[in-house]
């Protein structure tokens, strides 16, 4: 019991730190169109040898619309498979996601990178901070990775966690490479994404597993 309580305190402390960092960066982004290092890092990222096809695929996989739709289907599948708390937690997260994201974007109303400073290689339709193509997949792929950690088979854990981690790393780099976000927008996307992911994981973790539920039901019948 003491160990569990200590783990929850640690998790709460980490989540609080993430939220505080997200809020602090949001305040800075609202005050300044760029932060120190944004322009230099963006130009360096645009020199990376990233295939345009790869950049397009990563952008397509990380749109908020796709994340919300995929997350809703995934949540329904979890519910039907007996992982009800996990499914409810994911559905709640992808429901709040577009509301929180658009709210922060409109509140900050940060302009996108200027073509005078970087090369614009993709289109956009909303304010710059936080990066939606980073925040959204952080919630979905982060949740999928967390679920995979509970799998008993190593190959299954690796088969989910590695691709999810790769997408999360690539989407940050790609959005700067394409000139549609500053690096600080990307950091903000990760922070706000993890800020939303934390409560979802906490709610999902309180549900246990389908196997645990089935065993409990079996013991109750006996």
Secondary structure, DSSP 4 states (H G I P E B T S, - for coil): -HHHHHHHHHHHHHHHHHHHHHHHHHHHHHH-SS-TTHHHHHHHHHTS---HHHHHHHHHHT-HHHHHHHHHHHHHHHHHTT-HHHHHHHHHHHHHHHHHHHHHHHHH-PPPPPTTTS---S---S-SSS-HHHHHHHHHHHHHHHHHHT-S-HHHHHHHHHHHHHHHHHHHHHHHHTTSS-HHHHHHHHHHHHHHHHHHHHHHHTT--HHHHHHHHHHHH-
